[in-house]
Amino acid sequence: MIRAVIFRLHLSVAVAAGAVVFVLAATGAILSLEETVTGLAERRYFVAGGEGAERLGPEAIAAAAGFEATSLRYHAHPHAPVRVYEGRDRYARIDPHTGVVIGIGPDRFERFFEGVHNWHRWFNVSGGSVRRARAVTGAVNAAFLFLLLTGPILWIPRPVTKRSLANVILLRRGARGAWRDLNWHQVVGIWSVLPVAVIAATGVTTSYPAVGDRVYPVVANVVPAAEWPGAVGVEGAGVEEMEGSVDVPGAPDTDLAAVLATAEGWVPGWRALTLNVPRAMDSEVRVEVQRGRTGQPHRTGILTVDAVTGAALEWESFADDTPSRRAQQFLRYAHTGEYWGLAGQLLAGLFSLAAALMVWTGLSLAIRRLRRQVRFRRSLRR
């Protein structure tokens, strides 16, 4: 009796939310490749020269962009161009040795992934509809979490024998039609239920700020401060602090070359630096120093430097954040797998594909069941 009730609840929720879950899972799988694809695409803009070649100063590079610079992003690779940003979205790639503008971004790959992001987060709507769409994605993540919790109850065979257990944990060769869909649904579900449940649960916390505000302190209390990985890192200032800056000529007393030199020597093995161009009244410059991949706040820090002398004034690391803030950053990037670098992203993409396959086979089984019921009712009318 209880099993029958759970089955009907499972089926009803799956039919109601399945299509949206499939969209979220498919777009999540695509996004797992974003940094790898855009990183490879960026190599098209690599420049001649390299180590030992004379590099222009930050002021000259900013002026070469031809617009009001708000930040400069340097990469450790000796052939990588410098990105000069105007605001959050527009930037120019500059050859750091000649000052030639290589291209204006974002390019087609970045625009593609931005569109996928919009579909994944809020179905590509705009304006006031974004908040409502995010609430829907949060509700669908919660519904999917319910499916993942009730699924194993339905998948456990009765009675449990060696053969019946093999049918739900191993793919069956030669299976066709509904038997194939059921086998795939059970096997993929059993082997991926835990990581997919983590993805769904962390998706709820990011979609509902009120839920996150209650979850973050709990996670922070569960994980002691000393056990968070990484001694270097904090959530990057990056694009959030670009707005409101002015062009370099507005701050004549600054020495951005000295600021850059200090930042480059501060963390050995840095991966990228984002230098926020100071405003005319600013006496300090904030530089984001990134040692890891995007989405690894424990490997990122903010260095505050004197704008005139280039002397380091303050270093803010991941360890300096409040426990709740650390938990927020962890759950945000655990959702995408970025917290664990490339391996985490690829695993998140793999389990997102598994979720899409579960939804696909589940909906296929539901449609087959509906067809059988329709045929049965028609046969009774004859």
N, C-alpha and C positions, 0 to 999 in steps of 0.2 A: 504493500500500500504506500509506504513512504517513498519507495523507489519510483513508483508510478507518478506520485506528485512531483518529485524532483525532476523526472523526465519531462513532464508537461511544462514545468516552469523553465527548464533548460531549453526546450524546444521553442517556447513562446518568446523568451528573451533573445534567442539566436535569430529567429525570424525578424524580430523588430529591429535589432541592432546590427545584424550580420553584414549588411551592405556597407554601412559606415565603418565597421571594424575592418572590413576588407580594404577600404580606401586608406585607413590609417596604417594598416600593416604594409600595404604595397608601397605607399609613399615613404614609410619608415625604412623599408629595405633599400629604396633608392637613395635616401639621405645618408645611409651608412657609407656610401661610396663618395660622398661629396668632397671631403678633404683630399682623398686620394686622387680623384679625377681632376679637381681644380689645381692640385699641386702639380700633376703631370702636365696639364694644359699650360700652366704658368711657365714651363720651361721653353715655350715658344718665344717668350719675351726675354730670355737670357741674353746678356750683352757680351761683347768681347772684353778682353782685359781680364782682370781677376786679382789675385793676391799680388801685391807689389805695385799695382797700377795706381796712379794718383787719383784720388777721389775728390770731387768738388765738395765744398762746405755745405752744410744744411741750408744756409741762407740762399746760396746760389741755386741749389736744387729746388727749393721752394719757389723761387722767382721764375725758374724755367717752366713751371707748370702753367703759367699764364693766368692763374686765378688766385683768389685769396686763400692761402693755405691755412689749414687748421691743425694738421698733424702730418708727420712723416713716419712711414713704416719701413724699417730696414730689415733685411733678412741676412742671416749669417753666410749664406752661400755667396762666394766671391763674384759670381756672374749674375746674381739676381738684381733686377732693377729696384729702385726705390719708389714706393708708392707715396704720392703727395695727395692728401685728402682735402676736399672742401666739404665740410659737413660730414654726414654719416655715410652717404651713398655714392657721391661722385669722387673719382680720383683719377690721377694721371700716373702712368708708369714712366719714370725718368731714368735715362742712362746716367748713373752716378759719376761717370768719367767724362762725358761730353755735354751733359745737360739736354740731350735730345729727348723729345717726347716720343716714346715708343707707342703709346696707345692710351686711350681714355676708357676707363672702366665704369661700370662692370661690363664684362664681355658676355658672350652668349651662354657659356657654361654657368657663370654666376647667376645670370638672369633665369636660366632654366631651374637651377636648384632653389633660387628664391621663390619661384612659382610653386615648386614642390613643397617648400616650407609652408607657404600660404595655404595650400590645400591640406597639408597635414595638421596645421594648427587651427585653422578656422574656415576651411572649405573655400578659400580664395575670395571671401566676401570683403567688403570695405566699410569704412565709416562706423556708424553705431552698431552695425550688425556683427562686428568682430567679437564684441563681448558676449553676445548671445551664442555665437557659433562656438566660442571657446567653452561655454557652459555645456553645449551639446557634446563636444568631444570629451569633456570630462565625464559626463553622464555615460557616454558610450564606453569609455575606459572602465568605469565602475561596473557597467553591465558585462563587459568582457571578463572582468575579474570574477564576477559571479559565475560565468560560464566555466572558467578555468577551475573554480573551486568545486563546482557540482559535477563537472565532466568525469573526473576519476571515479566518483561514486557509481556512475553509470557504466564506466568502462571495465570495472573489476568484474570478471566473469563469475557466474554461479552455476555449478560449483567450481571451485578453484582446483583445476587439475593441471598437470604439466602441459597437456595439449591445449586446453582452453587458455591458459596463460600465454602460451607461445603465440596464439592467434592475436593477442592484443599488444604484444611487445615486439613482434617480428613481422616484417612485410611479407605478404603471401604472394608467391609467384603465380602468375596465371589468373589471378582474381579479376573478375570483370563486373561492370555495372555497379549495382548497389553494394555487393560484397567488397569490391575494390574500394569504393568510397568509404565504407564503414571501417575497413582495415586501415586505410591511410589515416582516417580521422582519429582512430584510437591510438595507433602506433605513434604518429607524430605528436599527438596530444600528450601521451604518457612521457615521452622522452624530452619534451620541451616545456611542460607545464610550469615548472618552477621559474626558469628565467623569463618566460613570457608573462608570468604573473607579476614579476618584479617590474617589467616594462610597463604593464598596465597600471600597477599601483603607483609608480612614480609619475605616470602620465596624469593621474588624478590630482596629485599634489601640485603639478605645474598648471593645470587647468583651473583649479579652484584655489585662489590665494588663501581663503579662509581655512580650507583644509590644511594647506601647507603650514600656515601659522601655528596650527595645533600639532602637526606631525614633526616639524623641525626641532622643537625643544625635546620631544620624546627621543628622537634619534640622537640628539646631542648628549642626552643623559645616558643612553645605552652605550655609545662609543666614547670612552674617555678622551680628553683632549690630547693626551700623550700618544694615543694610538692612531691618530690621523696621519696618513702617509705624507712625507715630504716636509723638509724644513724650510724650503724656499717656495713661496707662492702665495698668491692672493688673487681674488677676482680682479681681472684687468680693468684699468680705466678705459683704455682703448677708445672705441667710437663714442661711448657715452659722454666723454668729456671734450669732444671736438667742438660742439656748438659754442658760439659766443667768442671764439678766438678771432684774432685779426692777423693780417699779413705781417711778415717779419719786419718790414720797414717801420711799422708802428712801434717797435720796441728797439730803438737804436743802441741801447746799452747792453743788450743781451749778447752772449757769446755762445751760440748753439753748438759750435764746434767743440768747445770745452765741455758742454753738457753731454754731447754725444760720446766724447772720449771717456768721460767718467762712467757713463752707463755701460759702454762696451767692456770696460775693465771691471765692472762691479761683480758680474756673475760669469765665471768661466763656462764656456760651452753654451752660451745663450743661443736661442734659435731665431728669435725675432725681437726687435725693439720698436716701440711706438712712442715717438717723441711728440708731445703735445705743444704746439707753438704757443708761446705765452702772449697774453694781451699786453697792451702798452703799460698798464699799471702793475703788471705782475713782476714780482721779484724772484719767483721760483718757477721751475719747470718740472712737470711730472712726466716720468718716462716709465712705460710698461715694459718690463723685462720678462720675456717668455722663454722658458727652457724646454718645455714640452710641446705637444700638439695642442691644437685648439680644444677646449673643453677639459683642460687639466689645471684647475685653479691652484692645486697644491704645488705646481711647478711654475707659477707665475707670481711676480711681485711688482710693486710700485716703488720706484726710486724718485724721491724729491731732491732736486738739484738747484743750487743757487744759479740764477739765470745769468749773472754777470761773471762770477769767478769759476763756475763749474764745480764747486765743492759739493759733495754729497751731504744732504741735510737730514734725510730720514728714509728708512727702508721699511715698507709694510709688506709682511708676508702672510701666507695663508694661516699660519699659526697665530697671527695677531688678531684675526677675526674672532667674533664671538662664537661660541659653540653652535648656536642656532644658525648663524650665517654659514658656517662650515657645513652644517648638515644640509642647508638649502642648496649650496653649490654642489655637494656630493650627489644629492637626489636628482638635481637637474641634469647633471651629466651622466649619472648612472642610467637614466632613462634612454640616452642615446648610445651608451657604451663608450663615449669619448673620454670618460674619466680614466679608463685603462688603456688609452692610446689606440693604435691601429687594430690590435687584436680585439679589443673591446668593441670597436665599431663594427668589425667584420662579424663578430659573434652576434651583436645586436641585429645586424642585417640578416644573418642566417635565421635567427629566431623570429624575426619579423616575417620572413618568407614562410616559416613554419606556421605562424599564426594565420597568414593569408591562406595557406593550404588547408588548415583546419576549418576556416570559415567557408572556403569554397566547397569542400567535401560535405560539411555540415548542411549548408544550404541545398546542395545536390540531394542529400538524403531527405531533407524536408520536402523538397519538390517531388521526389519519387513517392514519398509517403502520401502527399496530397493527391497525386495522380491515382494511386491505388484506391484511396478513399472515394474519389470521384467515380472511378470505374465501378467500384462496389455499389455505390448508391444508384448508379444508372442500371446496374444489373437487377437491383431490387425493384425498380419501377417497371421492368418489362414483365 
